[in-house]
């Protein structure tokens, strides 16, 4: 039986933006939806032109909307939405210009600063003026090697105001990782921070700049910002053929009113990168109109974000959730940025911030929920989160225990919206809504306008069975292209090689009877013992229940003409893997997953390889234990960890 954890009250549903939107389209298209999400969803999928056009109108996008709602093509990704419509992305984000708070920044060191909408507009105008003065034009690339600070947001908005293309990496990327990404797009300007802090450590970024410039000759200007609340590091490095400026020098210049030129709906906005764990990172180019339209839909109709809200998401500017968070400004809500370790000095630091800042939407990763559950198992509503209406979780599947923990320890009356999408679409395929209940372990439903399904290997739809997550209809936030991808060869291989004219996303998923989704992990990490396909998430959800285990990673090892399951675990201090614990783990997995899920080997390690965004990398472990080449170790935050997985005697028998 599906366990209902929460449902919005009748009053909450009635006052929601989703309800306002329902009334808006009911009147406009003379249709009745009777406050049923499935009815609105069905209409949105069957009437894509009217749906996406209505999102523009309802969310009040500034710009010129063309009468061409969709230009159809037989090729999935060549369908065009709102063709010839014009807008300026920055104008839409600078949605207010008063003394209200627009952005708050908080560092792990507890330094805090705010920008009002007035100050935000002023600073963006100064950066925009500077960029024009150095002849930055439409489609020029601007790169940022920056932490999650207000300056980073201001530079991004200024970039989009001119129709330039933004691309960012967080400072936890090493020189090689930065060069691998930015060298592919030939940026003219590099915004960079002098240093950053993580878990109490200060990391010098200035010393990396000459090494980056040596490898990326296209960079003509470097703008160096100091880390907020800190003095500039002394710059003892020289830069040949490059003009270097300090951020505070730009801020001393006179501002001017921004002339928001209108660009095409298809205008390049930003280049994001694939993780790079299977080779050179792919440069995924997104369009301004599609991103704005999709984000406003998700923020307002799925997350109920409105003017006066204060939205937090734990992210870095190297992850797509940063772009998603910044776009919240277009809904006249304010945002809160945090930079540093979420567990520095205090495991529940982010919850303290949520309380103090009166956060209305609190965005975290499933990994953070799990870490909190283990470090603070009896938090029991310690924090007064009276303004909090929504908690979002993403990054990896949220376990059943994670769902329960939130309702039993953080807040009872809250909309828990587990969401899933990706960098590829800089948005979500499946997420929450206020019309339907929250069911234990499930993502509530498809996003409006997104014809998401689960296929078997023959391309046949599945219900209550696991298969490949696909999207059967085009949508505005599809990538515009991959940068430097002649004839879209890499692009087609990434998304359209598996099923005819259908987007293949690479997630192993399941649709439940009520329309909810369960993501069981990435398709390329599914396990196949005895030819039976199993999702890794089912094992993780059981292993996470053990207080003795801090973290785990599970892979399939080719063995004896078959595949066997290997579970690696990191133990919490003072615990050992004895026969008793070994037995308990296997019984737990057998009982709650299946006998097929039980690992052949359980091995203790000190750490687990992860990407810069904190996602564990099963493929790197699998390749290591099988003696295969790891194509791009630089994409990992801790590549040396893989040495522990080499030549393990336990895997030889």
Buried (B, 14 or more C-beta within 10 A) or exposed (E): EEEEBBBBEEEBBEBBBBBBBBEBBBEEEEEEBEBEBBBBBEBBBEBBBBBBBBBBEBBEBBBEBBEBBBBEEEEBBEBBBBBBBBBBBBBBBBBBBEEEBBBBBBBBBEBBBEBBBBBBBBBBBBBBBBBBEEEBEEEBBBBBBBBBBBBBBBBBBBBBBBBBBBBBBBBBBBBBBBBBBBBBBBBBBBBBBBBBBBEEEEBEBBBBBBBBBEBBEBBBBBBBBBBBEBEBBEBEEEBEEBEBBBBEEBBEEEBEEBEBEBBBBBBBBBBBBBBBBBEBBBBBBBBBBBBBBBBBBBBBBBBBBBEEBBBBBBBBBBBBBBBBBBBBBBBBBBBBBBBBBBBBEEBBBBBBBBBEBBBBBBBBBBBBBBBBBBEBEEBEEBBEBEBBBBBBBBBBBBBBBBBBBBBBBBBEEBBBBBBBBBBBBBBBBBBBBBBBBBBBBBBBBBBBBBBBBBBEEEBEEBEEEBBBBBBBBBBBBBBBBBBEBEEBEBBBEBBBEBBEEBBBBBBBBBBBEBBBBBBBBBBEBBBEBEEEBBBBBBBBBBBBBBEBBBBBBBBBBEBEEEBBBBBBBBBBEEBEBEEEBEEBBBEBBBEBBEEBBBBBBBBBBEBBBBBBBBBBBBBBBBBBBEEEEBBBBBBBBBBEBBEBBEEBEEBEE
